[in-house]
């Protein structure tokens, strides 16, 4: 029996079902139509056609009042059936979407952790158009007010822009995580545009991991993107889109924690004895390095005079023996300042 045949037949039979069971029968009919992939329009049309056919087959001669009463009873029954069938159709569709979303999230989690059975993972990846042997890039977007609804719209927009199978997006640990096919151009810019539309400016930040091959490469790219966002928060970087490849120096700095701690305390430790504490001097050095050593720009950003900035730098030299104006000492000072920001020193 074809889809249309069973739907027409079941819709016609609904009006013959006892009134007490009629609503549930209509709910079941709507759910079956959704399961079979029929359009809602087909369900509604079939129910209306069945109502018309029922009227033609059962109407009899009588007074206008009797005909009117009969028509009113049939319309009331049709209204109840139509409402129930649409409700069953909608609920079944929603349940199916929820099931797909749950499976999708579980797949992405297994994909990013790499802990699932390789054979099963490859079979599931095929459903989503993911080739595990190919290269992929992982992007993470972080904001305080990300929601499943925003994530769904971003996912749909990225899929429409770059094609199904080229992107896979989900909400994971409060962040939007997007798996992109390797070498896909413009993905970071498009994600930024979508977040700007959804959240406005200045409320989010994106990190892009390096493109890596295979399943293990996905986990590596994910960690790179996550660490990039973590480092950016500690360092006060506000750039909307950050590339892990541009911040590789920071994992290097933290790889030997004892060494970077020794560098920070040795180079910057004497500043803790300064009147007013170490913070004003650390801030001055940070802003100075951010402005490529420009004293005027540094003074403007700190709301100080250029003379006050010069005084602080001279005081740093007196206490530490290092001055950012000396080329041989600038790198050591900057590495120590970056290390202090990453470590949260001196607190």
C-alpha positions in Angstrom: 0.0 0.0 0.0 1.4 3.4 -1.0 1.8 6.2 1.5 -1.1 8.2 -0.1 -3.4 5.1 -0.1 -3.0 4.3 3.6 -3.3 7.9 4.6 -6.6 8.4 2.6 -8.0 5.2 3.9 -7.1 5.9 7.6 -8.5 9.4 7.4 -11.8 8.1 6.1 -11.9 5.5 8.8 -11.4 8.0 11.6 -14.9 9.3 11.4 -16.2 5.8 11.9 -14.2 5.3 15.1 -16.2 5.6 18.4 -16.1 9.2 19.7 -14.3 8.1 22.9 -11.3 6.7 20.9 -11.4 9.1 18.0 -8.9 11.7 19.3 -6.2 9.2 20.2 -6.7 7.5 16.8 -6.1 10.9 15.2 -2.9 11.5 17.3 -1.6 8.1 16.2 -2.4 8.9 12.6 -0.5 12.2 12.7 2.5 10.4 14.3 2.5 7.8 11.6 2.4 10.4 8.9 5.4 12.1 10.5 7.3 8.8 10.7 6.6 8.1 7.0 8.0 11.5 6.1 4.8 12.9 4.7 4.3 16.6 4.6 1.9 18.3 7.1 0.0 19.7 4.1 -0.8 16.1 2.9 -2.1 15.1 6.3 -4.4 18.2 6.5 -5.6 17.8 2.9 -6.4 14.1 3.4 -8.4 14.8 6.6 -10.4 17.6 4.9 -11.1 15.4 1.8 -12.2 12.5 4.1 -14.6 14.9 5.9 -16.1 16.0 2.5 -16.5 12.4 1.4 -18.1 11.5 4.7 -20.7 14.3 4.3 -21.5 13.3 0.7 -21.9 9.6 1.6 -24.1 10.1 4.7 -26.1 13.3 4.2 -29.9 12.7 3.9 -32.8 14.8 3.0 -34.4 16.8 5.9 -35.3 20.2 7.2 -32.8 23.0 7.0 -32.4 22.8 10.8 -31.6 19.1 10.7 -29.1 19.5 7.9 -27.4 22.4 9.7 -27.2 20.5 12.9 -25.7 17.5 11.1 -23.1 19.7 9.4 -22.2 21.4 12.7 -21.7 18.0 14.3 -19.4 16.8 11.5 -17.4 20.1 11.5 -16.9 19.8 15.3 -15.7 16.2 14.8 -13.4 17.3 12.0 -12.0 20.1 14.0 -11.1 17.8 16.9 -9.6 15.2 14.5 -7.6 17.8 12.7 -6.2 19.4 15.9 -5.3 15.9 17.3 -3.6 14.7 14.1 -1.5 17.9 13.8 -0.6 17.6 17.5 0.5 14.0 17.0 2.5 14.9 13.8 4.2 17.8 15.6 5.1 15.8 18.7 6.5 12.9 16.7 8.6 15.3 14.6 9.9 17.0 17.8 10.8 13.7 19.4 12.6 12.6 16.2 14.6 15.9 16.1 15.5 15.5 19.8 16.7 11.9 19.2 18.8 13.1 16.2 20.2 16.0 18.3 21.1 13.6 21.1 22.8 11.2 18.7 24.6 14.1 17.0 26.0 15.5 20.3 27.1 12.1 21.4 28.8 11.5 18.1 30.6 14.9 18.2 31.8 14.2 21.8 33.1 10.8 20.8 34.7 12.3 17.8 36.5 15.0 19.8 37.6 12.7 22.6 38.7 9.9 20.2 37.7 7.3 22.9 35.0 5.5 20.8 35.4 2.3 18.9 37.1 3.3 15.5 34.9 1.1 13.5 31.6 2.3 15.0 32.9 5.9 14.9 33.6 5.6 11.2 30.1 4.2 10.5 28.5 7.0 12.4 30.7 9.6 10.8 29.5 8.5 7.4 25.9 9.6 8.3 27.2 13.2 8.8 29.5 13.3 5.8 32.6 13.3 7.9 35.7 11.6 6.5 37.9 10.6 9.5 41.0 10.2 7.4 40.8 13.8 6.2 42.1 17.0 7.9 39.8 19.1 10.1 39.9 22.4 12.0 38.1 22.9 15.3 36.8 26.4 16.2 35.5 27.3 19.6 33.3 30.3 20.3 33.0 31.5 23.9 30.4 33.8 25.3 28.4 34.1 28.5 25.0 33.7 27.0 25.2 31.0 24.4 22.1 28.9 24.1 21.0 25.7 22.2 18.8 27.9 20.1 21.7 30.1 19.0 23.8 27.1 18.4 21.1 25.5 16.2 20.8 28.7 14.1 24.6 29.0 13.7 24.8 25.3 12.7 22.1 25.7 10.1 23.6 28.9 8.7 27.1 27.4 8.4 25.7 24.2 6.8 23.8 26.3 4.3 26.9 28.5 3.6 29.5 25.8 3.3 27.5 22.6 2.6 26.3 19.6 4.6 29.3 17.5 5.8 31.7 20.4 5.7 30.7 21.8 9.1 29.4 20.2 12.3 28.4 22.5 15.2 27.3 21.8 18.7 27.1 23.4 22.2 29.8 21.7 24.4 30.7 22.7 27.9 29.0 26.0 27.4 31.0 26.8 24.2 30.0 26.6 20.6 32.3 24.0 19.0 32.5 23.8 15.2 34.3 21.1 13.3 35.2 22.3 9.9 36.7 20.5 6.9 40.4 21.3 6.5 41.2 24.1 4.2 37.7 25.6 4.3 38.1 29.3 3.7 36.1 31.9 5.4 34.7 29.7 8.2 36.0 31.8 11.0 34.8 35.1 9.5 31.3 33.6 8.8 31.1 32.3 12.4 32.1 35.7 13.7 29.4 37.3 11.5 26.7 35.0 12.9 27.7 35.6 16.5 27.8 39.3 15.9 24.2 39.0 14.5 23.1 36.9 17.5 24.9 38.5 20.4 26.2 41.9 19.3 29.8 43.1 19.4 32.3 42.6 22.3 30.5 39.8 24.0 32.2 36.8 22.4 35.5 35.5 21.2 36.5 32.8 18.7 39.7 30.6 18.7 40.7 28.6 15.7 42.8 25.5 16.2 45.4 24.4 13.7 44.2 22.1 10.9 45.1 18.5 11.9 44.7 15.1 10.2 42.7 12.1 11.5 40.6 11.6 14.7 43.5 12.4 17.0 44.1 15.6 15.1 40.5 16.7 16.0 41.2 16.3 19.7 44.5 18.2 19.2 42.9 21.1 17.3 40.1 21.3 20.0 42.7 21.6 22.8 44.7 24.2 20.9 41.5 26.3 20.4 40.5 25.9 24.1 44.0 26.8 25.4 44.1 29.8 23.1 40.9 31.1 24.6 42.2 30.4 28.1 45.5 32.2 27.4 43.6 35.1 25.9 41.5 35.6 29.0 44.6 35.6 31.2 46.5 38.0 28.9 43.6 40.3 28.4 43.5 39.8 24.6 40.2 41.1 23.2 40.7 40.3 19.5 37.4 38.7 18.4 39.1 36.0 16.3 42.3 34.3 17.5 44.4 31.7 15.7 46.2 29.1 17.8 49.1 29.2 15.3 49.7 32.9 16.3 49.9 32.1 20.0 52.2 29.1 20.0 54.7 31.0 22.2 52.4 30.7 25.2 52.2 26.9 25.4 56.0 27.0 25.1 56.3 29.4 28.0 54.1 27.2 30.2 55.6 23.9 29.1 58.3 24.3 31.8 56.4 25.9 34.6 59.3 25.9 37.0 61.5 27.7 34.5 58.9 30.4 33.7 58.2 30.9 37.4 62.0 31.3 38.0 62.2 33.8 35.2 59.2 35.9 36.5 60.4 36.0 40.1 64.1 36.7 39.2 63.4 39.5 36.7 60.2 41.1 38.2 60.5 40.0 41.8 62.3 43.3 42.9 59.2 45.2 41.8 57.3 43.9 44.8 59.4 46.2 47.0 58.3 49.3 45.1 56.0 51.8 46.8 52.5 51.2 45.6 53.2 47.5 44.8 54.1 45.7 41.6 50.8 46.2 39.7 51.4 49.7 38.3 54.7 48.7 36.9 53.4 45.4 35.4 50.5 47.3 33.8 52.9 49.9 32.4 55.1 47.2 30.8 52.1 45.3 29.5 50.7 48.4 27.8 54.1 49.4 26.5 54.7 46.1 24.8 51.1 46.1 23.4 51.9 49.4 21.8 55.3 48.3 20.4 57.2 50.5 22.8 55.5 53.7 21.9 55.6 55.9 25.0 52.9 58.4 23.8 50.4 55.7 23.0 51.2 54.0 26.3 50.7 57.2 28.3 47.4 57.9 26.5 46.1 54.4 27.3 47.1 54.6 30.9 45.8 58.2 31.3 49.2 59.3 32.3 51.7 61.9 31.1 54.6 60.7 29.0 56.9 61.9 31.7 55.1 59.6 34.3 55.6 56.7 31.9 59.3 57.5 31.5 59.6 57.7 35.3 58.1 54.3 35.8 60.3 52.7 33.2 63.4 54.3 34.8 62.2 53.0 38.2 61.8 49.5 36.7 65.4 49.7 35.5 66.6 50.9 38.9 64.9 48.0 40.7 65.4 45.1 38.3 68.3 46.1 36.2 66.2 45.6 33.0 64.9 48.4 30.7 62.6 47.8 27.7 64.5 50.5 25.8 67.6 48.2 25.7 67.2 45.7 22.7 69.1 42.9 24.5 66.8 43.3 27.6 63.5 43.9 26.0 62.8 40.2 25.1 63.7 39.0 28.6 61.4 41.6 30.2 58.5 40.9 27.8 58.8 37.1 28.3 58.7 37.7 32.1 55.7 40.0 31.8 53.8 37.5 29.6 54.7 34.7 32.1 53.4 36.8 35.0 50.1 37.3 33.2 49.8 33.6 32.4 50.7 32.6 36.0 48.6 35.3 37.6 51.7 36.6 39.4 52.1 37.9 42.0 48.7 37.0 43.5 
